[in-house]
Structure formats: structure tokens, C-alpha cells
Amino acid sequence: MLEDDIDRLLPLAHISLSEPPATKAAAIEFLLDLIADNGRVTDREAALESLREREKEATTGVGMGIGIPHAKTSAVEEPSVAFARSSEGIDFDAMDDKPARLLFMILVPAEGGEEHLQILSALSRALMHEDVRETLLEAEDAETVQETVREAVN
Amino acid sequence: MPERVVTIVPEDGLHARPASKFVEAANGFDSEIQVGHVDGESVNAASMLAVTGLGAASGDEVRLSAEGEDAEAALDELERILTTPEDEL
């Protein structure tokens, strides 16, 4: 189901290979802006607030060098995923204390039901594979990132 | 190996705070603990990424299994977390 939607969920415009800011809070805004700059966020502050609320409840630093900040918010009208990566790693308060190098953001509409959990779990399963993580860390262009995600969530 | 099947109570499933409490608790025992849907593969309960990957929703049945000295205590505590509504956790 998800693999057909990758172009819509994770368009090339949502993939950055530039170095994100070094703190968790600033990196979350960096990811949000990838989606906002693509015209998909109707209220940036509201989206940011939803993301911060979710982090307050429990960190989205899931360990193994991965952070997946996510939220349901009325500030987006379609499910959207963004990608960035950090060469040094960012402290995401993960339980394994590993800094997050691969960052994915998931934003889904407030009425999205369990869609965000489906995207989150598919992405998490994909990222459990070391070869997927390595390919994403080494990708030299956005197309490679998008293709890797498409194949990995299959 | 001790195991039990538990129905997930928190409204958002094994996600956010309940998931975080669950993985934290699993890390606190010496036993090796696995969790998975009753009809699916089991994963390491001490890995947040693996547990997130299950996508276990409220009402889903999961099988917990534990191997080690404190296996029964671990299963008791993990069952408690999975069967406590999120606002009481």
C-alpha cells in the first residue's frame, strides 16, 4: 500500500541532504520547513506545536541512530514525510543514547485516523535493516533516498 | 519459556508514552523479552525501533515471551503497561 504513495508522501522536495541544525528542537523545525516550503502546511506554528506536544509525551528518538518526529495536525491536508540526515548526529533523547543521524518527519491530517501509525511502523520496520540505513547515510542525491524508501517499505 | 497473550488497552496502541514505558521496562529486566502480534513475527521488546515497527493498535493481541531468571516478573510488568489506559500510566 505505502510503496505506491511514496511520490506523494515523500516528494523530492521533502528530501534534504544539507546538514540540519545540531539540536533536536532546531532539526525538527528544519524538517517541518521542508514540508512547509513545499506549500503543504497551512499553519506552521500549529504544526510545530503538535510536534512539540508529541515530543513532550515521549521522545521520537527510537534509537539505532534514528529520529522520527511525527504528529497529527490540522495544519496539513495530506500525509507528508520529510527526510534529513546529520553527519555528526543529534541528541534525540533516545534510550540507547545513540545520536540520531537519520531523521524522518511524518505529518498527517488531524482526521487521519491511524494512518500516521501505519506510516510510522512501515518506516520503522524498513529502518531496522542495516543495509537500508547505510544506503540512506551514503546516498548522494534525493532520488536515491526516495528509491531506497520506496523499496524498503515494500 | 514463559509467555502470555495480552490485548492492548491504550487508545493509541503501543505508541508514544505507553511504548516508551514498555521499552524502558523491558530494558530493566535481565530476561530476553520478545513481543509480536499473535499471528506475526516477534521482535526484541527492548528496542524502541522494533516495537514501533510492530504498529500494534489498541485492541490488538500481542504475545509476550521472556527467557531468564526474572521472566515472570518481566511479563507481569509488561502486561500491566499494555493493559493500563494511557492516562493512568
gemmi code that builds the backbone of each chain (N, CA, C; Angstrom):
import gemmi

chains = {
    "A": [
        ("MET", (0.832, -1.200, 0.000), (0.000, 0.000, 0.000), (0.866, 1.248, 0.000)),
        ("LEU", (1.835, 1.315, 0.928), (2.644, 2.528, 1.061), (3.536, 2.803, -0.146)),
        ("GLU", (4.074, 1.734, -0.750), (5.075, 1.947, -1.797), (4.529, 2.740, -2.975)),
        ("ASP", (3.219, 2.614, -3.244), (2.636, 3.364, -4.357), (2.501, 4.847, -4.022)),
        ("ASP", (2.551, 5.146, -2.733), (2.284, 6.511, -2.301), (3.547, 7.322, -2.033)),
        ("ILE", (4.706, 6.718, -2.258), (5.934, 7.409, -1.863), (6.103, 8.750, -2.579)),
        ("ASP", (5.747, 8.797, -3.870), (5.902, 10.066, -4.586), (5.067, 11.177, -3.956)),
        ("ARG", (3.933, 10.786, -3.431), (3.035, 11.766, -2.814), (3.479, 12.050, -1.371)),
        ("LEU", (3.842, 10.986, -0.634), (4.244, 11.138, 0.771), (5.591, 11.840, 0.914)),
        ("LEU", (6.548, 11.366, 0.110), (7.933, 11.835, 0.233), (8.436, 12.317, -1.127)),
        ("PRO", (7.903, 13.461, -1.601), (8.388, 14.001, -2.867), (9.841, 14.471, -2.706)),
        ("LEU", (10.547, 14.609, -3.816), (11.963, 15.002, -3.750), (12.150, 16.305, -2.983)),
        ("ALA", (11.152, 17.186, -3.055), (11.264, 18.477, -2.371), (11.346, 18.328, -0.842)),
        ("HIS", (10.920, 17.172, -0.328), (10.941, 16.952, 1.125), (12.220, 16.261, 1.583)),
        ("ILE", (13.152, 16.073, 0.662), (14.383, 15.354, 0.994), (15.543, 16.329, 0.950)),
        ("SER", (16.223, 16.475, 2.083), (17.376, 17.365, 2.133), (18.635, 16.577, 2.433)),
        ("LEU", (19.691, 16.870, 1.702), (20.983, 16.260, 2.022), (21.918, 17.307, 2.623)),
        ("SER", (21.367, 18.485, 2.945), (22.161, 19.510, 3.631), (22.205, 19.200, 5.112)),
        ("GLU", (23.226, 19.695, 5.769), (23.380, 19.437, 7.201), (22.291, 20.188, 7.984)),
        ("PRO", (21.488, 19.461, 8.782), (20.466, 20.148, 9.577), (21.102, 20.784, 10.818)),
        ("PRO", (20.373, 21.656, 11.519), (20.902, 22.225, 12.759), (21.230, 21.119, 13.767)),
        ("ALA", (22.092, 21.428, 14.721), (22.649, 20.389, 15.600), (21.785, 20.037, 16.809)),
        ("THR", (20.716, 20.801, 17.053), (19.871, 20.460, 18.200), (18.561, 19.838, 17.717)),
        ("LYS", (17.961, 19.048, 18.616), (16.718, 18.374, 18.273), (15.624, 19.382, 17.904)),
        ("ALA", (15.471, 20.423, 18.733), (14.391, 21.386, 18.503), (14.550, 22.068, 17.147)),
        ("ALA", (15.787, 22.475, 16.829), (16.021, 23.179, 15.564), (15.917, 22.215, 14.377)),
        ("ALA", (16.339, 20.974, 14.578), (16.249, 19.992, 13.490), (14.782, 19.700, 13.158)),
        ("ILE", (13.938, 19.686, 14.174), (12.510, 19.466, 13.937), (11.935, 20.606, 13.082)),
        ("GLU", (12.359, 21.846, 13.370), (11.885, 22.971, 12.554), (12.418, 22.876, 11.125)),
        ("PHE", (13.653, 22.405, 10.999), (14.272, 22.227, 9.675), (13.456, 21.260, 8.825)),
        ("LEU", (13.073, 20.133, 9.437), (12.265, 19.134, 8.723), (10.885, 19.701, 8.381)),
        ("LEU", (10.298, 20.391, 9.350), (8.978, 20.988, 9.132), (9.022, 21.954, 7.950)),
        ("ASP", (10.115, 22.725, 7.848), (10.216, 23.701, 6.764), (10.341, 23.049, 5.392)),
        ("LEU", (10.886, 21.827, 5.349), (10.934, 21.126, 4.053), (9.511, 20.908, 3.543)),
        ("ILE", (8.622, 20.546, 4.471), (7.229, 20.284, 4.096), (6.484, 21.610, 3.868)),
        ("ALA", (6.763, 22.589, 4.742), (6.099, 23.896, 4.635), (6.504, 24.615, 3.344)),
        ("ASP", (7.797, 24.555, 2.987), (8.265, 25.239, 1.777), (7.677, 24.615, 0.516)),
        ("ASN", (7.177, 23.402, 0.653), (6.516, 22.750, -0.478), (5.022, 23.099, -0.520)),
        ("GLY", (4.627, 24.018, 0.368), (3.253, 24.515, 0.339), (2.226, 23.603, 0.984)),
        ("ARG", (2.672, 22.707, 1.845), (1.718, 21.744, 2.408), (1.282, 22.052, 3.827)),
        ("VAL", (1.825, 23.119, 4.404), (1.484, 23.427, 5.800), (0.706, 24.738, 5.834)),
        ("THR", (-0.527, 24.670, 6.319), (-1.358, 25.873, 6.324), (-1.069, 26.750, 7.541)),
        ("ASP", (-0.551, 26.155, 8.606), (-0.275, 26.918, 9.829), (0.978, 26.343, 10.478)),
        ("ARG", (2.127, 26.980, 10.188), (3.410, 26.439, 10.655), (3.467, 26.342, 12.174)),
        ("GLU", (2.999, 27.373, 12.866), (3.074, 27.369, 14.333), (2.241, 26.241, 14.932)),
        ("ALA", (1.072, 26.015, 14.350), (0.194, 24.948, 14.855), (0.846, 23.582, 14.643)),
        ("ALA", (1.476, 23.406, 13.485), (2.146, 22.130, 13.201), (3.295, 21.920, 14.185)),
        ("LEU", (4.056, 22.977, 14.408), (5.198, 22.894, 15.322), (4.736, 22.563, 16.739)),
        ("GLU", (3.625, 23.173, 17.129), (3.082, 22.918, 18.465), (2.684, 21.436, 18.611)),
        ("SER", (2.055, 20.889, 17.585), (1.680, 19.465, 17.623), (2.916, 18.578, 17.744)),
        ("LEU", (3.954, 18.925, 17.016), (5.192, 18.132, 17.063), (5.837, 18.228, 18.449)),
        ("ARG", (5.826, 19.440, 19.018), (6.431, 19.627, 20.351), (5.649, 18.882, 21.421)),
        ("GLU", (4.321, 18.908, 21.297), (3.478, 18.185, 22.248), (3.810, 16.694, 22.238)),
        ("ARG", (3.978, 16.170, 21.035), (4.289, 14.745, 20.899), (5.647, 14.422, 21.527)),
        ("GLU", (6.629, 15.299, 21.326), (7.957, 15.062, 21.914), (7.897, 15.130, 23.434)),
        ("LYS", (7.013, 15.986, 23.935), (6.881, 16.141, 25.390), (6.347, 14.853, 26.007)),
        ("GLU", (5.463, 14.191, 25.279), (4.878, 12.960, 25.802), (5.922, 11.854, 25.877)),
        ("ALA", (6.677, 11.696, 24.822), (7.771, 10.721, 24.780), (8.609, 11.046, 23.553)),
        ("THR", (9.914, 10.866, 23.697), (10.773, 11.231, 22.567), (10.509, 10.343, 21.352)),
        ("THR", (10.724, 10.910, 20.170), (10.619, 10.119, 18.943), (12.001, 9.644, 18.486)),
        ("GLY", (12.985, 9.818, 19.377), (14.296, 9.218, 19.125), (14.168, 7.732, 19.418)),
        ("VAL", (14.058, 6.917, 18.369), (13.740, 5.495, 18.562), (14.991, 4.628, 18.674)),
        ("GLY", (16.155, 5.266, 18.712), (17.395, 4.504, 18.844), (17.965, 4.081, 17.510)),
        ("MET", (19.104, 3.418, 17.547), (19.823, 2.974, 16.352), (20.120, 4.148, 15.418)),
        ("GLY", (20.278, 5.330, 15.996), (20.647, 6.487, 15.184), (19.507, 7.078, 14.381)),
        ("ILE", (18.277, 6.873, 14.854), (17.120, 7.317, 14.079), (16.174, 8.178, 14.919)),
        ("GLY", (15.706, 9.260, 14.322), (14.679, 10.090, 14.945), (13.514, 10.210, 13.983)),
        ("ILE", (12.280, 10.001, 14.497), (11.103, 10.097, 13.618), (10.059, 11.011, 14.261)),
        ("PRO", (10.347, 12.316, 14.358), (9.335, 13.217, 14.914), (8.063, 13.160, 14.058)),
        ("HIS", (6.907, 13.085, 14.706), (5.668, 12.954, 13.943), (4.507, 13.543, 14.716)),
        ("ALA", (3.466, 13.910, 14.013), (2.268, 14.447, 14.660), (1.084, 14.383, 13.718)),
        ("LYS", (-0.085, 14.354, 14.358), (-1.328, 14.583, 13.624), (-1.640, 16.057, 13.831)),
        ("THR", (-1.962, 16.743, 12.756), (-2.233, 18.170, 12.914), (-3.200, 18.662, 11.844)),
        ("SER", (-4.059, 19.601, 12.226), (-4.994, 20.171, 11.254), (-4.263, 21.126, 10.311)),
        ("ALA", (-2.962, 21.340, 10.554), (-2.186, 22.268, 9.719), (-1.703, 21.638, 8.411)),
        ("VAL", (-1.971, 20.340, 8.221), (-1.676, 19.750, 6.904), (-2.937, 19.089, 6.361)),
        ("GLU", (-3.037, 19.076, 5.025), (-4.208, 18.475, 4.402), (-3.914, 17.128, 3.778)),
        ("GLU", (-2.630, 16.805, 3.629), (-2.302, 15.467, 3.127), (-1.092, 14.922, 3.883)),
        ("PRO", (-1.041, 13.603, 4.035), (0.067, 12.990, 4.765), (1.385, 13.330, 4.076)),
        ("SER", (2.363, 13.722, 4.879), (3.627, 14.164, 4.316), (4.792, 13.666, 5.151)),
        ("VAL", (5.840, 13.236, 4.458), (7.049, 12.757, 5.121), (8.219, 13.589, 4.621)),
        ("ALA", (9.153, 13.902, 5.521), (10.369, 14.610, 5.116), (11.576, 13.844, 5.625)),
        ("PHE", (12.700, 14.050, 4.943), (13.941, 13.349, 5.318), (15.106, 14.324, 5.403)),
        ("ALA", (15.926, 14.144, 6.428), (17.206, 14.850, 6.507), (18.186, 13.930, 7.220)),
        ("ARG", (19.462, 14.235, 7.112), (20.416, 13.409, 7.843), (21.539, 14.289, 8.383)),
        ("SER", (22.073, 13.829, 9.498), (23.083, 14.600, 10.202), (24.394, 13.832, 10.200)),
        ("SER", (25.473, 14.494, 9.843), (26.753, 13.777, 9.797), (27.283, 13.517, 11.201)),
        ("GLU", (27.061, 14.457, 12.118), (27.554, 14.289, 13.490), (26.571, 13.522, 14.365)),
        ("GLY", (25.315, 13.584, 14.010), (24.284, 13.002, 14.860), (23.748, 14.043, 15.828)),
        ("ILE", (22.471, 13.915, 16.162), (21.790, 14.885, 17.020), (21.255, 14.152, 18.239)),
        ("ASP", (21.432, 14.753, 19.411), (20.903, 14.135, 20.626), (19.368, 14.181, 20.581)),
        ("PHE", (18.764, 13.026, 20.394), (17.303, 12.935, 20.293), (16.700, 12.279, 21.532)),
        ("ASP", (17.460, 12.260, 22.630), (16.998, 11.651, 23.895), (16.629, 10.184, 23.728)),
        ("ALA", (17.307, 9.498, 22.832), (16.981, 8.087, 22.611), (17.421, 7.247, 23.802)),
        ("MET", (16.699, 6.154, 24.027), (17.003, 5.292, 25.160), (18.379, 4.642, 25.050)),
        ("ASP", (18.816, 4.414, 23.813), (20.143, 3.794, 23.644), (21.261, 4.837, 23.581)),
        ("ASP", (20.895, 6.109, 23.793), (21.863, 7.213, 23.823), (22.614, 7.432, 22.509)),
        ("LYS", (22.186, 6.764, 21.453), (22.858, 6.971, 20.162), (22.317, 8.234, 19.501)),
        ("PRO", (23.191, 9.128, 19.082), (22.716, 10.335, 18.391), (22.018, 9.979, 17.082)),
        ("ALA", (20.979, 10.755, 16.764), (20.195, 10.466, 15.557), (20.896, 11.034, 14.337)),
        ("ARG", (21.140, 10.168, 13.355), (21.751, 10.613, 12.101), (20.739, 10.598, 10.968)),
        ("LEU", (19.788, 9.685, 11.034), (18.731, 9.641, 10.018), (17.454, 10.208, 10.627)),
        ("LEU", (16.906, 11.218, 9.982), (15.725, 11.895, 10.523), (14.577, 11.828, 9.518)),
        ("PHE", (13.457, 11.363, 9.996), (12.245, 11.391, 9.177), (11.179, 12.146, 9.952)),
        ("MET", (10.440, 12.994, 9.271), (9.276, 13.624, 9.901), (8.021, 13.103, 9.221)),
        ("ILE", (6.997, 12.820, 10.037), (5.702, 12.410, 9.486), (4.636, 13.382, 9.993)),
        ("LEU", (3.931, 14.016, 9.076), (2.787, 14.856, 9.453), (1.558, 14.313, 8.740)),
        ("VAL", (0.499, 14.083, 9.491), (-0.740, 13.648, 8.856), (-1.886, 14.534, 9.351)),
        ("PRO", (-2.932, 14.666, 8.531), (-4.074, 15.494, 8.935), (-4.689, 15.003, 10.238)),
        ("ALA", (-5.277, 15.911, 10.993), (-5.839, 15.577, 12.306), (-6.862, 14.455, 12.200)),
        ("GLU", (-7.594, 14.423, 11.074), (-8.640, 13.399, 10.939), (-8.089, 12.140, 10.266)),
        ("GLY", (-6.760, 12.020, 10.233), (-6.117, 10.919, 9.510), (-6.260, 9.543, 10.130)),
        ("GLY", (-6.953, 9.423, 11.252), (-7.133, 8.111, 11.866), (-5.806, 7.485, 12.248)),
        ("GLU", (-5.622, 6.234, 11.835), (-4.396, 5.540, 12.214), (-3.341, 5.582, 11.122)),
        ("GLU", (-3.561, 6.455, 10.135), (-2.637, 6.498, 9.014), (-1.203, 6.805, 9.461)),
        ("HIS", (-1.069, 7.731, 10.434), (0.293, 8.080, 10.834), (0.991, 6.908, 11.514)),
        ("LEU", (0.216, 6.073, 12.195), (0.831, 4.910, 12.849), (1.250, 3.874, 11.810)),
        ("GLN", (0.476, 3.785, 10.725), (0.850, 2.849, 9.659), (2.130, 3.302, 8.973)),
        ("ILE", (2.216, 4.607, 8.707), (3.429, 5.132, 8.063), (4.615, 4.954, 9.009)),
        ("LEU", (4.382, 5.294, 10.285), (5.450, 5.195, 11.288), (5.956, 3.761, 11.427)),
        ("SER", (5.046, 2.798, 11.462), (5.503, 1.424, 11.673), (6.172, 0.877, 10.412)),
        ("ALA", (5.664, 1.241, 9.230), (6.300, 0.775, 7.985), (7.722, 1.322, 7.878)),
        ("LEU", (7.868, 2.603, 8.209), (9.178, 3.245, 8.148), (10.127, 2.606, 9.184)),
        ("SER", (9.603, 2.347, 10.369), (10.434, 1.755, 11.426), (10.922, 0.367, 11.018)),
        ("ARG", (10.020, -0.418, 10.447), (10.423, -1.768, 10.007), (11.509, -1.668, 8.934)),
        ("ALA", (11.324, -0.733, 8.007), (12.308, -0.570, 6.937), (13.678, -0.207, 7.514)),
        ("LEU", (13.669, 0.646, 8.526), (14.929, 1.163, 9.072), (15.629, 0.177, 10.002)),
        ("MET", (14.976, -0.928, 10.306), (15.644, -1.950, 11.107), (16.728, -2.656, 10.299)),
        ("HIS", (16.651, -2.559, 8.976), (17.649, -3.219, 8.126), (18.885, -2.340, 7.991)),
        ("GLU", (20.010, -2.926, 8.356), (21.244, -2.147, 8.338), (21.586, -1.635, 6.943)),
        ("ASP", (21.309, -2.460, 5.922), (21.658, -2.008, 4.564), (20.826, -0.800, 4.144)),
        ("VAL", (19.593, -0.722, 4.631), (18.754, 0.443, 4.327), (19.339, 1.689, 5.000)),
        ("ARG", (19.719, 1.549, 6.265), (20.315, 2.692, 6.979), (21.600, 3.143, 6.290)),
        ("GLU", (22.427, 2.181, 5.907), (23.704, 2.524, 5.261), (23.469, 3.253, 3.937)),
        ("THR", (22.527, 2.745, 3.147), (22.251, 3.382, 1.857), (21.761, 4.811, 2.048)),
        ("LEU", (20.906, 5.011, 3.052), (20.390, 6.357, 3.300), (21.502, 7.289, 3.788)),
        ("LEU", (22.409, 6.751, 4.582), (23.511, 7.579, 5.096), (24.478, 7.965, 3.982)),
        ("GLU", (24.582, 7.102, 2.972), (25.574, 7.346, 1.925), (24.983, 7.935, 0.649)),
        ("ALA", (23.666, 8.022, 0.560), (23.023, 8.479, -0.683), (23.575, 9.833, -1.104)),
        ("GLU", (23.815, 9.969, -2.396), (24.388, 11.227, -2.882), (23.354, 12.148, -3.503)),
        ("ASP", (22.151, 11.659, -3.670), (21.101, 12.543, -4.182), (19.737, 12.134, -3.617)),
        ("ALA", (18.796, 13.062, -3.762), (17.454, 12.857, -3.205), (16.750, 11.672, -3.859)),
        ("GLU", (17.024, 11.458, -5.156), (16.381, 10.355, -5.865), (16.729, 9.010, -5.209)),
        ("THR", (17.989, 8.864, -4.809), (18.419, 7.609, -4.174), (17.693, 7.403, -2.851)),
        ("VAL", (17.539, 8.483, -2.096), (16.819, 8.392, -0.817), (15.384, 7.939, -1.076)),
        ("GLN", (14.738, 8.580, -2.039), (13.343, 8.268, -2.331), (13.188, 6.808, -2.793)),
        ("GLU", (14.079, 6.370, -3.670), (14.022, 4.994, -4.173), (14.264, 3.986, -3.054)),
        ("THR", (15.219, 4.300, -2.191), (15.548, 3.407, -1.084), (14.343, 3.234, -0.158)),
        ("VAL", (13.684, 4.339, 0.130), (12.498, 4.272, 0.999), (11.387, 3.496, 0.289)),
        ("ARG", (11.217, 3.760, -0.999), (10.164, 3.071, -1.757), (10.363, 1.547, -1.695)),
        ("GLU", (11.591, 1.132, -1.927), (11.857, -0.317, -1.922), (11.761, -0.900, -0.523)),
        ("ALA", (12.223, -0.124, 0.467), (12.319, -0.663, 1.817), (10.958, -0.818, 2.496)),
        ("VAL", (9.980, 0.003, 2.127), (8.670, -0.133, 2.776), (7.812, -1.166, 2.054)),
        ("ASN", (8.370, -1.719, 1.010), (7.641, -2.711, 0.207), (7.291, -3.966, 1.017)),
    ],
    "B": [
        ("MET", (9.479, -21.719, 27.859), (9.689, -20.281, 28.052), (8.343, -19.632, 28.408)),
        ("PRO", (8.314, -18.873, 29.521), (7.040, -18.240, 29.905), (6.563, -17.269, 28.836)),
        ("GLU", (5.296, -17.338, 28.543), (4.731, -16.374, 27.597), (3.273, -16.142, 27.919)),
        ("ARG", (2.750, -15.063, 27.415), (1.313, -14.807, 27.572), (0.817, -13.889, 26.469)),
        ("VAL", (-0.489, -13.983, 26.220), (-1.102, -13.143, 25.190), (-1.875, -12.031, 25.891)),
        ("VAL", (-1.659, -10.810, 25.434), (-2.244, -9.643, 26.082), (-2.943, -8.790, 25.029)),
        ("THR", (-4.122, -8.254, 25.390), (-4.821, -7.323, 24.489), (-4.451, -5.889, 24.874)),
        ("ILE", (-4.022, -5.124, 23.889), (-3.528, -3.765, 24.157), (-4.677, -2.811, 24.475)),
        ("VAL", (-4.552, -2.116, 25.593), (-5.605, -1.221, 26.066), (-5.409, 0.254, 25.666)),
        ("PRO", (-4.207, 0.836, 25.783), (-4.098, 2.282, 25.492), (-4.686, 2.641, 24.128)),
        ("GLU", (-5.377, 3.770, 24.104), (-6.166, 4.183, 22.936), (-5.342, 4.310, 21.655)),
        ("ASP", (-4.117, 4.814, 21.786), (-3.266, 4.981, 20.606), (-2.397, 3.755, 20.340)),
        ("GLY", (-2.682, 2.656, 21.046), (-1.894, 1.445, 20.825), (-0.527, 1.517, 21.495)),
        ("LEU", (0.359, 0.665, 21.011), (1.707, 0.603, 21.579), (2.532, 1.687, 20.898)),
        ("HIS", (2.362, 2.922, 21.369), (2.863, 4.103, 20.686), (3.090, 5.174, 21.742)),
        ("ALA", (3.947, 6.144, 21.437), (4.197, 7.285, 22.310), (4.526, 6.844, 23.740)),
        ("ARG", (3.825, 7.398, 24.720), (4.224, 7.138, 26.098), (4.109, 5.669, 26.519)),
        ("PRO", (2.997, 4.993, 26.192), (2.947, 3.565, 26.549), (4.109, 2.768, 25.933)),
        ("ALA", (4.459, 3.075, 24.690), (5.564, 2.355, 24.041), (6.877, 2.653, 24.747)),
        ("SER", (7.054, 3.913, 25.102), (8.271, 4.318, 25.777), (8.403, 3.615, 27.143)),
        ("LYS", (7.275, 3.580, 27.892), (7.270, 2.882, 29.193), (7.549, 1.389, 29.002)),
        ("PHE", (6.973, 0.845, 27.976), (7.110, -0.586, 27.692), (8.577, -0.941, 27.420)),
        ("VAL", (9.197, -0.181, 26.532), (10.588, -0.479, 26.155), (11.531, -0.224, 27.338)),
        ("GLU", (11.255, 0.857, 28.067), (12.054, 1.160, 29.264), (11.991, -0.011, 30.252)),
        ("ALA", (10.771, -0.497, 30.467), (10.593, -1.609, 31.413), (11.326, -2.857, 30.910)),
        ("ALA", (11.203, -3.120, 29.604), (11.856, -4.309, 29.038), (13.373, -4.244, 29.214)),
        ("ASN", (13.902, -3.021, 29.164), (15.348, -2.839, 29.353), (15.766, -3.034, 30.805)),
        ("GLY", (14.797, -2.938, 31.719), (15.105, -3.005, 33.135), (15.199, -4.435, 33.677)),
        ("PHE", (14.870, -5.421, 32.866), (14.952, -6.818, 33.317), (16.146, -7.513, 32.663)),
        ("ASP", (16.623, -8.558, 33.334), (17.740, -9.320, 32.761), (17.259, -10.263, 31.667)),
        ("SER", (15.983, -10.665, 31.734), (15.467, -11.628, 30.752), (15.480, -11.051, 29.340)),
        ("GLU", (15.589, -11.952, 28.370), (15.420, -11.577, 26.963), (13.924, -11.603, 26.679)),
        ("ILE", (13.377, -10.479, 26.269), (11.924, -10.399, 26.104), (11.579, -10.123, 24.636)),
        ("GLN", (10.588, -10.879, 24.162), (10.131, -10.711, 22.784), (8.657, -10.313, 22.791)),
        ("VAL", (8.276, -9.556, 21.777), (6.869, -9.175, 21.643), (6.502, -9.206, 20.161)),
        ("GLY", (5.267, -9.624, 19.880), (4.812, -9.621, 18.488), (3.325, -9.904, 18.427)),
        ("HIS", (2.719, -9.587, 17.280), (1.314, -9.949, 17.105), (1.187, -11.468, 17.198)),
        ("VAL", (0.044, -11.949, 17.703), (-0.121, -13.396, 17.893), (0.096, -14.167, 16.593)),
        ("ASP", (-0.243, -13.532, 15.454), (-0.096, -14.237, 14.173), (1.102, -13.718, 13.375)),
        ("GLY", (2.007, -13.025, 14.045), (3.142, -12.455, 13.301), (4.481, -12.756, 13.954)),
        ("GLU", (5.500, -12.110, 13.424), (6.855, -12.305, 13.953), (7.038, -11.553, 15.262)),
        ("SER", (7.913, -12.086, 16.100), (8.227, -11.394, 17.343), (9.519, -10.620, 17.198)),
        ("VAL", (9.598, -9.520, 17.956), (10.797, -8.675, 17.910), (11.298, -8.426, 19.332)),
        ("ASN", (12.487, -7.893, 19.419), (13.097, -7.550, 20.698), (12.302, -6.434, 21.390)),
        ("ALA", (11.742, -6.754, 22.568), (10.907, -5.777, 23.276), (11.719, -4.615, 23.837)),
        ("ALA", (13.036, -4.750, 23.862), (13.876, -3.684, 24.423), (14.324, -2.685, 23.357)),
        ("SER", (13.868, -2.868, 22.114), (14.229, -1.943, 21.037), (13.033, -1.082, 20.652)),
        ("MET", (13.190, 0.232, 20.842), (12.100, 1.157, 20.512), (11.781, 1.099, 19.017)),
        ("LEU", (12.813, 1.007, 18.200), (12.575, 0.957, 16.749), (11.768, -0.293, 16.383)),
        ("ALA", (12.152, -1.424, 16.975), (11.462, -2.682, 16.668), (10.019, -2.649, 17.159)),
        ("VAL", (9.815, -2.127, 18.356), (8.465, -2.072, 18.923), (7.596, -1.104, 18.107)),
        ("THR", (8.174, 0.024, 17.698), (7.441, 0.970, 16.855), (7.054, 0.308, 15.529)),
        ("GLY", (7.939, -0.534, 15.032), (7.699, -1.216, 13.774), (6.531, -2.187, 13.816)),
        ("LEU", (6.148, -2.630, 15.004), (5.008, -3.552, 15.122), (3.699, -2.864, 14.734)),
        ("GLY", (3.617, -1.567, 15.003), (2.379, -0.852, 14.714), (1.185, -1.462, 15.433)),
        ("ALA", (1.388, -1.882, 16.682), (0.323, -2.556, 17.426), (-0.715, -1.542, 17.913)),
        ("ALA", (-1.946, -1.731, 17.482), (-3.020, -0.789, 17.797), (-3.804, -1.247, 19.026)),
        ("SER", (-4.590, -0.338, 19.558), (-5.467, -0.678, 20.672), (-6.398, -1.820, 20.255)),
        ("GLY", (-6.532, -2.810, 21.122), (-7.387, -3.954, 20.799), (-6.638, -5.101, 20.150)),
        ("ASP", (-5.427, -4.843, 19.659), (-4.618, -5.916, 19.057), (-4.158, -6.882, 20.149)),
        ("GLU", (-4.020, -8.156, 19.767), (-3.470, -9.151, 20.697), (-1.997, -9.353, 20.390)),
        ("VAL", (-1.184, -9.214, 21.422), (0.248, -9.473, 21.230), (0.697, -10.593, 22.164)),
        ("ARG", (1.707, -11.306, 21.720), (2.289, -12.357, 22.560), (3.593, -11.849, 23.150)),
        ("LEU", (3.681, -11.953, 24.477), (4.923, -11.600, 25.168), (5.607, -12.891, 25.571)),
        ("SER", (6.918, -12.979, 25.386), (7.633, -14.130, 25.903), (8.939, -13.650, 26.517)),
        ("ALA", (9.360, -14.347, 27.573), (10.570, -13.918, 28.273), (11.380, -15.129, 28.680)),
        ("GLU", (12.682, -14.965, 28.571), (13.601, -16.053, 28.898), (14.634, -15.513, 29.879)),
        ("GLY", (14.628, -16.079, 31.104), (15.614, -15.617, 32.083), (15.083, -15.742, 33.492)),
        ("GLU", (15.951, -15.422, 34.452), (15.624, -15.552, 35.881), (14.371, -14.770, 36.268)),
        ("ASP", (14.264, -13.539, 35.733), (13.156, -12.673, 36.146), (12.029, -12.634, 35.101)),
        ("ALA", (11.903, -13.733, 34.345), (10.924, -13.760, 33.250), (9.493, -13.477, 33.720)),
        ("GLU", (9.068, -14.123, 34.797), (7.673, -13.937, 35.252), (7.424, -12.502, 35.686)),
        ("ALA", (8.366, -11.940, 36.424), (8.220, -10.549, 36.879), (8.183, -9.610, 35.679)),
        ("ALA", (8.999, -9.907, 34.687), (9.033, -9.063, 33.485), (7.683, -9.116, 32.771)),
        ("LEU", (7.145, -10.308, 32.624), (5.852, -10.444, 31.932), (4.741, -9.732, 32.708)),
        ("ASP", (4.793, -9.836, 34.040), (3.792, -9.145, 34.862), (3.823, -7.642, 34.611)),
        ("GLU", (5.026, -7.096, 34.640), (5.158, -5.643, 34.496), (4.778, -5.191, 33.079)),
        ("LEU", (5.194, -5.942, 32.076), (4.876, -5.541, 30.695), (3.379, -5.691, 30.416)),
        ("GLU", (2.780, -6.717, 30.994), (1.336, -6.877, 30.838), (0.608, -5.700, 31.492)),
        ("ARG", (1.098, -5.302, 32.660), (0.474, -4.169, 33.359), (0.504, -2.916, 32.463)),
        ("ILE", (1.630, -2.663, 31.841), (1.748, -1.470, 30.990), (0.800, -1.564, 29.786)),
        ("LEU", (0.728, -2.729, 29.190), (-0.115, -2.888, 27.987), (-1.605, -2.847, 28.305)),
        ("THR", (-1.957, -3.083, 29.567), (-3.381, -3.132, 29.904), (-3.833, -1.940, 30.748)),
        ("THR", (-2.966, -0.932, 30.858), (-3.328, 0.267, 31.607), (-3.666, 1.390, 30.621)),
        ("PRO", (-4.842, 2.036, 30.773), (-5.162, 3.163, 29.887), (-4.079, 4.241, 30.001)),
        ("GLU", (-3.819, 4.908, 28.897), (-2.687, 5.830, 28.851), (-2.733, 6.897, 29.942)),
        ("ASP", (-3.921, 7.411, 30.253), (-3.975, 8.495, 31.241), (-3.755, 8.012, 32.674)),
        ("GLU", (-3.697, 6.682, 32.861), (-3.415, 6.174, 34.209), (-1.984, 5.669, 34.330)),
        ("LEU", (-1.265, 5.733, 33.210), (0.079, 5.166, 33.196), (1.081, 6.130, 33.814)),
    ],
}
model = gemmi.Model(1)
for chain_id, residues in chains.items():
    chain = gemmi.Chain(chain_id)
    for i, (resn, *xyz) in enumerate(residues, 1):
        res = gemmi.Residue()
        res.name, res.seqid = resn, gemmi.SeqId(i, " ")
        for name, pos in zip(("N", "CA", "C"), xyz):
            atom = gemmi.Atom()
            atom.name, atom.element = name, gemmi.Element(name[0])
            atom.pos, atom.b_iso = gemmi.Position(*pos), 0.0
            res.add_atom(atom)
        chain.add_residue(res)
    model.add_chain(chain)
structure = gemmi.Structure()
structure.add_model(model)
structure.setup_entities()
